[in-house]
């Protein structure tokens, strides 16, 4: 298999990895050793895809692997090592969240990670790699027209969401009634974020120039604005879309790295602050109260740093809800097989058509019914796969998901409209990162229905942009 070919640099990498693994194992840090071992497939995938030019096509699989590693290596090992070190005990809704079988969990993340590597290779063997001959070059006028169109959409969505009650509603945790204005706006939620891809693409070579200053100022202001809803995924989407666009800007690699560090630093601050201020009556209060609390807490982040560190590590690990499932399966050997798979029959039917249908992402309700957790927790793809059929199903499920994601990447790369292709790549990459928090059924819905819906919405926006761009001379004569 070409992806496992041992060239000199790969031999050095593998030898170094094995040495680190051996040293950690010798000091009985088995959990850390297994965690680092799970990162190797992602590194191999990136190195291999960069060498053969398929990094764009494999980006969705890489995003899926990255999300899993963030949750089950960084988050989980943080809960296992760091949280006890700073004197905290993981608790969820007053319940102590134990980690009874850490090596089982780390074995599972290795199965997921290596399975993803295998799935991507099966979908795109090395000798059939499809290379991008050169970076896409987009006319500056096209990008400017795109910014005009998408900025208008952004403003309309912000105003509409405000009057629809977005400030007092935790969108990311559901609870939106079918048929309401907020329900429809949430379904079209990909549209207002597309402008950030374009803003990243038009960055000038001089990072501190006037044009870049206004772009970055608007970016940071938008991140702050969406944080007022109490949600953090929207902030991350803005950051990811903007940085995705900046990869095709005129910035040098050095300046691009500086930009990434700066933007992510602001993101981390907002990520922490949003969690800190989201308490008491935050979800019922208005925007003025949100602004006041946020400004107060941003100047006091140094206080209770251990508590902030605990809260964010615990959240990255999805509050160990998946670990609760894993420990239950290990103890009782109770597997659920294809439970709720009948919901796939209506996976492409929106809820406003079949109003009594249950959501495909069944993890939340199962955590409530079987484990007594609050209705805001994620079962995670890894834990749900394990509960459905053990180690073999976990490995097979990851192979299939990664195979599909790389196959979708191949299909996107063949689209003859480069701007549309790039928008879709960035949008799907974002969804791929968050697949780790869904159940198996929820993940299937994300990579089928949600991909299809977002593709249609992006296509509609691109059509409007090209409509204005191709008729620009007529528009100049008509409107001056």
C-alpha angles and dihedrals in degrees: 000000000000095000090064097046109137108228119169096269092047092049090053091047094050094045090050091048093049091049091053090046091051094049092049091047090050089057088048092246090138095152092055091045092052090045093055090045089059090059094059096079091055091050091047092050093050094045093047096045092048090053097050097035097246097114092113093050093047093043093100092054089046090052091051091050091046093054092049092049093048090054103037103030107029098028099036096044088045089057091045099046112014104038094056089044092060092046102256131130116213109246131176119192089340093310121120110237107215127198103215101160110032095157091053090054093048091047088054094051088051089053090049094046098045090041089055091052091051093046093053092050092049090053093047115019116200096251091055099048114146110219129203102233093210140346115283113260114208123194110251091228090057091053092048092051087048091053090051093051096043094044088056089052090048093053092047092049094048092051093043093047091050093054090042090059104259094144093062097038127082096219097181091059095052123229094136112138117237114255097022122125090251090053091057094043091051091052090054091044097123092067102071092049096057093083090068091063089055093045089055091049095055096053112134125233091250102074094197095046123126095253093051091046092060092045094051092043090053090047094052092043091052092049089052092046096053091045088068090076089066093245126118104190091074090056090051091049091054091049094047094046092048094048090044089057093044090062086074096043127104093257118124118240092254093053091043090056090050090051093049092051092049096046093045091049090057089044092054091050092050090044091056096040093050090055092046098050094042097092142095109018095345096126092050098044128087134253094268090059090047091052093049095049093045094051091048095050097044090067093049103049092118089066115091093003090166090058092049091048091050094048094050097044089048091050094049087055089053089249089292090280089137091050089057088057093047093051090049092052093048091050100043103023086222113158125184100199114190097353112159093007087127086078089073088077090073098033093117094046114094116230093246088065098045099029097179096050118118120235117266090228094079096167096095095053092045091052088053097045101038104027106025095235123152118267095258101069131106121226090205127224093257096053094043092050090051092049091051098054116340129244098337094053091047090055094043094047091053092049091052095046093049091044090054094046093052090046089053088049089055091051093049091050089060095056107116094217106079097194091053091047093052094047090051093048092053094044094047092045088058092052091046092058091056096048088096092073096054131084117247091265091045091051091050089053092049095052094044116027097024092046090050094047094047090047091055093047092048090048090054092051092047089051091055091048092051090045091059093040096052092045096044094118091053090047091051091054093046100044101022 
